[in-house]
Amino acid sequence: MTIDDLELEYSAAEIREFIETAVARKGTQHRPRFYAVTGSHVYGFDSADSDIDVRGIHVAPAAEYAYLETPAEEVTVNMDGVTEGFEEYPEVDLRSYELRKFGSLLAKANYNVVELVFEAPTVMNGMPLEMDALQELIRDYLPMNVPHAYLGMAKSNYYKHLDPEKEQGYTPVAKNFLYVYRGLLGAQYVLDDEDIEADVFALAEAVDGGNPELVADLVAHKRTAGDEILSDDLESRARDAITQQFNALDPLPEPDKSGYREALDDWMRKVRT
């Protein structure tokens, strides 16, 4: 998938200008390096009112870490309402990680940043060699605890939004079922293929027992009915699929990250040089 496939309201050039302006506010020495569109556009269930989630990496001068006032870990824009000065881009949410913060998230095998590296269509890539090398580095160590992270996300969303025993927060809408199902499918996919896939349609096709027809119906409901509660039939089908996938999930191995942190440190040194 490329940025042109997404049919966004803004061009890649406009989003790049937005990123450069936002990161420059933290200091002209902060260099924006790699950015991509993530979120529902990559998951395969974006709709007309979906925000454009942009995530990426900027690099601060290494010398700044020698002082008491160290570089900010993140630059965020429009994450909690529209940020002053960015009214022209109300639908674009930006989270830019300083390289050290990005590396720390990778060290934890955070599935959001792993998907950013592997799956997200880029809008800016000032270090293609380094990003290709990072993909190969991570792939050499998969599955690590990435399946655990996907399963944790699925369970968290289920108990937060889909547990009928909860008095508050129970919202059986298509989006919440899709997040839970995607998490369970993603966990199995990493175990099976030692690779990353973010799109829920592709996951449902690739994982044994996946239900592409259900995914299509949930996405269609999300796009046409928004946050309306599902029909009894569609909710029953979604719950059955989630239960079946949870029961079918292979045992998660003990995470093995031997040498991974050191390899990331080496990669980060080369990026910061």
PAMAR-955258 format. One record per residue: residue in three letters; x negated, y negated, z of N, C-alpha, C in turn. Coordinates in pm, whole numbers, padded with zeros to 5 digits, always signed. Layout:
REM residues N
ALAXYZXYZXYZ;...
This chain:
REM residues 273
MET-00084+00119+00000+00000+00000+00000-00088-00125+00000;THR-00049-00224-00078-00119-00352-00080-00024-00462-00033;ILE-00080-00579-00010+00001-00691+00035+00108-00727-00069;ASP+00079-00703-00198+00176-00735-00303+00298-00645-00298;ASP+00285-00526-00239+00398-00432-00231+00501-00475-00128;LEU+00465-00567-00040+00552-00599+00073+00658-00703+00040;GLU+00641-00779-00067+00737-00882-00107+00765-00978+00010;LEU+00657-01034+00063+00669-01125+00176+00710-01265+00131;GLU+00758-01342+00226+00799-01480+00197+00680-01568+00163;TYR+00562-01531+00217+00441-01610+00196+00342-01530+00111;SER+00262-01602+00036+00158-01536-00043+00040-01501+00047;ALA-00045-01413-00003-00166-01378+00071-00252-01502+00096;ALA-00259-01591-00003-00339-01713+00012-00283-01802+00123;GLU-00151-01812+00133-00090-01893+00237-00116-01834+00376;ILE-00108-01701+00385-00133-01637+00514-00280-01653+00553;ARG-00370-01645+00456-00513-01666+00486-00536-01807+00539;GLU-00472-01906+00478-00488-02044+00526-00435-02057+00669;PHE-00323-01993+00696-00266-01991+00831-00365-01932+00931;ILE-00428-01820+00896-00525-01754+00984-00645-01844+01010;GLU-00699-01901+00903-00819-01984+00917-00792-02104+01006;THR-00674-02165+00992-00638-02279+01075-00626-02239+01222;ALA-00562-02124+01245-00539-02080+01383-00670-02046+01453;VAL-00758-01973+01386-00883-01931+01449-00976-02051+01468;ALA-00972-02145+01374-01058-02264+01384-01024-02348+01506;ARG-00902-02338+01556-00864-02414+01676-00946-02372+01797;LYS-00999-02250+01795-01081-02203+01906-01227-02242+01889;GLY-01260-02308+01779-01397-02350+01756-01442-02311+01616;THR-01513-02400+01551-01552-02375+01413-01652-02261+01399;GLN-01713-02219+01511-01808-02108+01504-01739-01972+01509;HIS-01610-01972+01531-01535-01846+01534-01496-01810+01391;ARG-01549-01701+01344-01532-01664+01203-01424-01559+01186;PRO-01315-01591+01115-01216-01488+01083-01273-01389+00982;ARG-01259-01259+01009-01328-01160+00927-01236-01061+00857;PHE-01139-01006+00931-01054-00903+00873-00913-00917+00930;TYR-00812-00920+00841-00673-00934+00884-00582-00854+00793;ALA-00475-00801+00853-00381-00720+00777-00242-00735+00837;VAL-00142-00700+00758-00003-00701+00804+00027-00568+00872;THR+00084-00574+00991+00116-00454+01066+00265-00454+01101;GLY+00303-00379+01201+00442-00379+01247+00536-00307+01152;SER+00662-00349+01153+00767-00276+01081+00742-00269+00931;HIS+00669-00365+00874+00639-00360+00731+00551-00240+00697;VAL+00467-00199+00789+00380-00084+00767+00449+00044+00815;TYR+00537+00031+00913+00606+00149+00964+00713+00201+00868;GLY+00753+00117+00772+00851+00160+00673+00993+00126+00708;PHE+01016+00044+00813+01155+00010+00845+01174-00140+00869;ASP+01101-00221+00790+01125-00365+00795+01262-00398+00737;SER+01317-00509+00778+01443-00558+00725+01430-00707+00698;ALA+01537-00767+00649+01530-00907+00604+01487-01002+00715;ASP+01521-00969+00841+01489-01060+00952+01361-01020+01025;SER+01284-00927+00970+01161-00883+01036+01054-00992+01030;ASP+00987-01014+01141+00871-01104+01141+00758-01042+01062;ILE+00662-01125+01022+00541-01077+00956+00432-01071+01063;ASP+00400-00952+01105+00300-00933+01211+00162-00920+01149;VAL+00074-01014+01180-00062-01014+01128-00158-00991+01245;ARG-00245-00893+01227-00346-00863+01329-00483-00862+01262;GLY-00587-00891+01340-00720-00889+01280-00830-00921+01377;ILE-00945-00952+01321-01069-00967+01398-01136-01099+01361;HIS-01177-01173+01462-01268-01284+01440-01394-01261+01523;VAL-01501-01327+01486-01631-01306+01551-01681-01438+01607;ALA-01704-01441+01737-01763-01558+01803-01915-01539+01809;PRO-01990-01647+01817-02136-01633+01831-02172-01552+01955;ALA-02262-01457+01941-02301-01372+02054-02353-01453+02171;ALA-02419-01566+02142-02478-01649+02249-02372-01701+02346;GLU-02246-01712+02301-02142-01765+02388-02113-01674+02506;TYR-02152-01548+02496-02131-01456+02607-02236-01473+02717;ALA-02332-01560+02696-02435-01586+02797-02390-01688+02900;TYR-02274-01750+02879-02229-01857+02967-02114-01811+03056;LEU-02084-01890+03157-01972-01858+03245-01840-01862+03168;GLU-01829-01958+03078-01708-01970+02996-01729-01888+02869;THR-01681-01764+02872-01701-01674+02758-01589-01694+02655;PRO-01607-01647+02534-01505-01665+02431-01372-01601+02470;ALA-01263-01663+02425-01131-01605+02448-01122-01470+02378;GLU-01057-01374+02445-01047-01240+02388-00956-01237+02265;GLU-00857-01326+02264-00759-01325+02155-00721-01467+02116;VAL-00681-01481+01992-00613-01601+01944-00473-01556+01904;THR-00371-01618+01961-00233-01580+01928-00156-01703+01879;VAL-00070-01680+01782+00016-01787+01729+00155-01728+01707;ASN+00255-01802+01750+00397-01766+01729+00436-01635+01795;MET+00365-01595+01900+00400-01470+01968+00518-01489+02063;ASP+00531-01607+02120+00643-01638+02210+00708-01768+02162;GLY+00783-01756+02053+00837-01876+01992+00735-01938+01898;VAL+00774-02044+01831+00688-02107+01732+00585-02194+01802;THR+00458-02171+01771+00347-02248+01828+00341-02387+01763;GLU+00322-02489+01844+00313-02624+01791+00204-02633+01685;GLY+00238-02696+01573+00144-02710+01463+00159-02603+01357;PHE+00242-02501+01386+00260-02391+01292+00407-02372+01255;GLU+00480-02482+01258+00623-02478+01226+00649-02435+01082;GLU+00548-02450+00997+00565-02411+00856+00566-02260+00839;TYR+00522-02186+00941+00512-02040+00932+00586-01973+01049;PRO+00714-02001+01068+00782-01949+01188+00795-01797+01190;GLU+00791-01732+01072+00809-01587+01068+00678-01510+01080;VAL+00564-01581+01086+00435-01513+01091+00384-01514+01235;ASP+00362-01393+01290+00304-01378+01423+00159-01334+01406;LEU+00068-01403+01473-00075-01370+01460-00133-01329+01595;ARG-00206-01219+01594-00291-01182+01707-00428-01149+01651;SER-00526-01235+01682-00662-01217+01633-00752-01180+01749;TYR-00815-01063+01741-00902-01015+01848-01046-01061+01823;GLU-01111-01114+01927-01256-01133+01917-01317-00993+01909;LEU-01427-00981+01838-01486-00850+01808-01502-00763+01933;ARG-01545-00822+02043-01566-00744+02166-01435-00685+02216;LYS-01327-00763+02214-01196-00713+02256-01148-00604+02160;PHE-01166-00627+02032-01128-00527+01932-01201-00396+01957;GLY-01331-00405+01985-01409-00285+02014-01361-00214+02138;SER-01320-00289+02240-01272-00226+02364-01142-00151+02339;LEU-01056-00205+02253-00931-00135+02219-00959-00011+02136;LEU-01054-00020+02045-01093+00098+01969-01150+00205+02061;ALA-01228+00164+02161-01288+00260+02253-01182+00338+02328;LYS-01067+00275+02352-00954+00342+02417-00870+00422+02318;ALA-00906+00415+02187-00829+00481+02080-00686+00428+02077;ASN-00670+00298+02098-00540+00234+02091-00481+00253+01951;TYR-00363+00313+01943-00310+00350+01812-00278+00227+01727;ASN-00245+00113+01790-00216-00007+01712-00337-00054+01633;VAL-00454-00057+01698-00572-00104+01627-00627+00003+01533;VAL-00607+00131+01567-00648+00236+01475-00566+00228+01347;GLU-00436+00205+01359-00351+00187+01241-00393+00064+01162;LEU-00433-00041+01232-00481-00162+01165-00599-00129+01074;VAL-00689-00046+01121-00809-00009+01045-00773+00078+00925;PHE-00678+00170+00942-00654+00272+00841-00541+00238+00744;GLU-00434+00178+00793-00310+00178+00717-00262+00041+00670;ALA-00296-00063+00744-00234-00193+00720-00287-00258+00592;PRO-00196-00313+00507-00239-00384+00386-00308-00516+00422;THR-00426-00535+00369-00508-00649+00411-00467-00778+00341;VAL-00482-00887+00415-00465-01020+00357-00598-01095+00354;MET-00695-01047+00434-00829-01105+00434-00927-00996+00475;ASN-01031-00979+00395-01133-00881+00431-01270-00934+00392;GLY-01334-00997+00491-01468-01052+00468-01578-00955+00499;MET-01542-00830+00529-01645-00730+00560-01600-00591+00515;PRO-01579-00573+00384-01529-00444+00334-01622-00327+00364;LEU-01753-00349+00355-01847-00241+00385-01832-00196+00530;GLU-01826-00292+00621-01816-00260+00763-01684-00190+00795;MET-01574-00232+00731-01445-00169+00759-01439-00027+00701;ASP-01497-00006+00585-01505+00130+00531-01586+00220+00624;ALA-01696+00166+00675-01780+00243+00768-01705+00273+00897;LEU-01623+00178+00943-01546+00199+01066-01442+00309+01047;GLN-01376+00310+00933-01281+00418+00905-01349+00554+00914;GLU-01465+00566+00852-01537+00693+00853-01581+00730+00994;LEU-01625+00629+01069-01668+00653+01207-01552+00709+01289;ILE-01436+00643+01284-01321+00688+01364-01276+00826+01320;ARG-01270+00848+01189-01224+00977+01138-01312+01091+01187;ASP-01440+01064+01204-01533+01167+01253-01499+01211+01396;TYR-01431+01124+01472-01403+01155+01613-01257+01192+01641;LEU-01168+01175+01543-01028+01210+01565-01016+01358+01598;PRO-00916+01397+01680-00801+01316+01723-00824+01231+01847;MET-00931+01255+01924-00954+01183+02050-00824+01182+02131;ASN-00789+01066+02190-00663+01058+02263-00557+00979+02186;VAL-00572+00971+02053-00471+00903+01972-00336+00973+01982;PRO-00329+01108+01974-00198+01172+01992-00135+01141+02127;HIS-00217+01133+02231-00165+01100+02363-00103+00960+02362;ALA-00168+00867+02290-00117+00729+02283+00017+00725+02208;TYR+00027+00799+02098+00154+00804+02025+00264+00864+02112;LEU+00233+00973+02180+00334+01036+02267+00374+00941+02379;GLY+00277+00872+02436+00308+00776+02542+00399+00666+02493;MET+00373+00617+02371+00459+00513+02313+00601+00566+02293;ALA+00614+00689+02242+00746+00747+02219+00823+00761+02349;LYS+00758+00813+02452+00826+00833+02580+00863+00700+02645;SER+00773+00602+02635+00800+00471+02694+00923+00407+02629;ASN+00929+00411+02496+01044+00354+02426+01172+00430+02455;TYR+01160+00562+02469+01280+00641+02499+01337+00602+02635;TYR+01251+00601+02737+01302+00573+02872+01340+00427+02889;LYS+01283+00341+02808+01317+00199+02818+01450+00167+02750;HIS+01477+00236+02635+01590+00196+02553+01695+00305+02527;LEU+01658+00431+02538+01747+00537+02491+01790+00636+02598;ASP+01753+00611+02721+01793+00700+02830+01936+00664+02873;PRO+02034+00749+02844+02174+00715+02875+02202+00705+03025;GLU+02108+00753+03106+02126+00745+03252+02091+00607+03307;LYS+02027+00524+03224+01987+00392+03272+02107+00298+03274;GLU+02115+00218+03380+02222+00121+03388+02191-00004+03306;GLN+02063-00036+03292+02022-00153+03216+01922-00113+03108;GLY+01928-00182+02996+01831-00160+02890+01870-00053+02789;TYR+01979+00019+02815+02020+00126+02723+02073+00064+02595;THR+01997+00078+02485+02035+00018+02357+02010+00118+02245;PRO+02105+00208+02218+02088+00311+02115+02108+00256+01974;VAL+02013+00171+01932+02017+00114+01798+01912+00183+01711;ALA+01924+00166+01581+01838+00239+01487+01690+00214+01512;LYS+01654+00088+01537+01512+00053+01556+01450+00134+01668;ASN+01520+00149+01778+01464+00220+01893+01447+00369+01866;PHE+01542+00428+01796+01528+00569+01759+01410+00587+01663;LEU+01392+00492+01572+01282+00501+01476+01147+00491+01546;TYR+01135+00403+01644+01007+00391+01717+00973+00521+01789;VAL+01072+00580+01854+01047+00704+01928+01011+00817+01832;TYR+01088+00832+01725+01064+00940+01630+00930+00923+01561;ARG+00896+00799+01525+00766+00774+01462+00651+00810+01555;GLY+00665+00781+01683+00560+00815+01777+00537+00965+01787;LEU+00646+01042+01794+00633+01187+01803+00575+01247+01676;LEU+00622+01199+01561+00567+01247+01434+00421+01207+01419;GLY+00388+01085+01460+00250+01038+01449+00155+01121+01533;ALA+00198+01162+01652+00114+01245+01738+00083+01378+01671;GLN+00186+01441+01614+00164+01571+01548+00078+01556+01424;TYR+00098+01447+01350+00021+01426+01227-00129+01415+01257;VAL-00164+01341+01361-00306+01328+01397-00363+01463+01436;LEU-00287+01541+01510-00332+01674+01549-00354+01764+01427;ASP-00261+01757+01332-00267+01846+01215-00374+01805+01116;ASP-00383+01674+01089-00464+01625+00978-00591+01551+01020;GLU-00602+01520+01150-00714+01439+01198-00730+01314+01113;ASP-00617+01250+01089-00611+01128+01010-00496+01044+01064;ILE-00475+00927+01005-00373+00834+01053-00273+00805+00943;GLU-00145+00807+00979-00037+00767+00889+00062+00686+00971;ALA+00095+00566+00924+00183+00477+00999+00328+00481+00950;ASP+00349+00512+00824+00481+00502+00763+00570+00619+00807;VAL+00687+00587+00863+00773+00692+00918+00827+00784+00810;PHE+00849+00734+00689+00894+00820+00580+00786+00923+00546;ALA+00662+00877+00530+00551+00967+00498+00530+01069+00610;LEU+00545+01025+00734+00530+01117+00846+00638+01225+00844;ALA+00761+01185+00819+00871+01282+00818+00854+01384+00706;GLU+00793+01343+00596+00766+01435+00486+00649+01527+00517;ALA+00548+01476+00587+00423+01550+00606+00427+01648+00723;VAL+00501+01615+00828+00500+01696+00950+00605+01805+00939;ASP+00569+01927+00971+00664+02039+00970+00781+02007+01063;GLY+00903+02026+01011+01021+01998+01091+01068+01855+01086;GLY+00992+01768+01017+01035+01629+01003+01164+01618+00925;ASN+01237+01512+00947+01370+01497+00886+01376+01368+00805;PRO+01330+01372+00678+01331+01250+00597+01471+01193+00575;GLU+01572+01280+00567+01709+01232+00545+01757+01149+00664;LEU+01725+01194+00784+01761+01117+00902+01690+00982+00902;VAL+01561+00982+00869+01485+00856+00864+01550+00759+00766;ALA+01586+00809+00649+01650+00723+00549+01780+00664+00602;ASP+01858+00744+00672+01986+00695+00726+01964+00593+00838;LEU+01865+00616+00922+01837+00520+01029+01786+00387+00973;VAL+01698+00395+00874+01645+00272+00813+01757+00197+00741;ALA+01842+00269+00670+01954+00205+00601+02045+00135+00702;HIS+02070+00199+00814+02154+00137+00917+02087+00012+00973;LYS+01957+00020+00999+01885-00096+01052+01893-00213+00954;ARG+01880-00185+00825+01877-00292+00726+02014-00351+00697;THR+02119-00274+00716+02253-00323+00683+02332-00366+00806;ALA+02308-00297+00918+02389-00324+01037+02308-00385+01151;GLY+02177-00400+01130+02093-00464+01231+02095-00390+01364;ASP+02131-00461+01470+02128-00405+01604+02263-00354+01650;GLU+02349-00317+01555+02475-00252+01593+02446-00111+01645;ILE+02523-00070+01745+02509+00064+01801+02538+00168+01693;LEU+02464+00277+01695+02482+00382+01595+02617+00451+01612;SER+02666+00509+01503+02784+00594+01512+02749+00716+01597;ASP+02851+00781+01651+02827+00899+01735+02753+01007+01657;ASP+02790+01024+01530+02727+01129+01449+02578+01099+01425;LEU+02546+00975+01386+02407+00941+01357+02324+00944+01486;GLU+02382+00897+01595+02309+00904+01722+02281+01048+01761;SER+02379+01136+01743+02361+01277+01777+02251+01340+01693;ARG+02251+01309+01564+02146+01362+01476+02008+01311+01517;ALA+02000+01183+01552+01871+01125+01591+01822+01186+01722;ARG+01911+01205+01817+01871+01264+01944+01825+01410+01925;ASP+01897+01482+01840+01858+01621+01813+01719+01628+01751;ALA+01692+01537+01655+01562+01537+01587+01450+01502+01684;ILE+01475+01407+01772+01374+01367+01870+01347+01483+01967;THR+01452+01546+02015+01433+01659+02106+01356+01772+02039;GLN+01394+01804+01915+01326+01912+01843+01179+01880+01821;GLN+01150+01754+01785+01010+01717+01759+00930+01715+01888;PHE+00991+01672+01997+00923+01674+02126+00888+01818+02165;ASN+00984+01909+02148+00960+02049+02184+00858+02115+02092;ALA+00853+02071+01965+00763+02133+01867+00621+02079+01874;LEU+00602+01968+01944+00468+01905+01948+00367+02002+02007;ASP+00257+02020+01936+00152+02108+01984+00093+02056+02115;PRO+00038+02146+02197-00031+02100+02319-00142+01999+02284;LEU-00150+01894+02361-00250+01791+02334-00384+01835+02393;PRO-00489+01834+02313-00620+01877+02363-00680+01775+02458;GLU-00772+01819+02540-00847+01726+02623-00927+01634+02532;PRO-00910+01502+02544-00980+01410+02452-01131+01425+02459;ASP-01193+01431+02344-01339+01439+02336-01390+01314+02266;LYS-01456+01228+02342-01510+01104+02286-01662+01099+02297;SER-01722+01214+02307-01868+01218+02323-01937+01143+02209;GLY-02011+01040+02244-02084+00962+02145-02004+00854+02076;TYR-01873+00851+02099-01786+00756+02028-01815+00612+02070;ARG-01823+00587+02200-01848+00450+02247-01981+00397+02195;GLU-02084+00483+02196-02215+00442+02146-02210+00410+01997;ALA-02133+00490+01922-02119+00466+01778-02047+00334+01752;LEU-01946+00303+01834-01876+00174+01820-01969+00058+01852;ASP-02049+00072+01956-02144-00034+01991-02239-00061+01874;ASP-02287+00046+01811-02377+00030+01698-02308-00042+01583;TRP-02183-00004+01557-02106-00070+01450-02087-00218+01482;MET-02055-00250+01608-02032-00388+01647-02159-00472+01634;ARG-02274-00415+01668-02400-00488+01651-02420-00528+01505;LYS-02390-00437+01415-02408-00465+01272-02310-00572+01223;VAL-02189-00570+01278-02091-00672+01239-02133-00809+01290;ARG-02182-00815+01414-02214-00944+01474-02345-01002+01422;THR-02429-00918+01360-02557-00966+01309-02538-01067+01197;
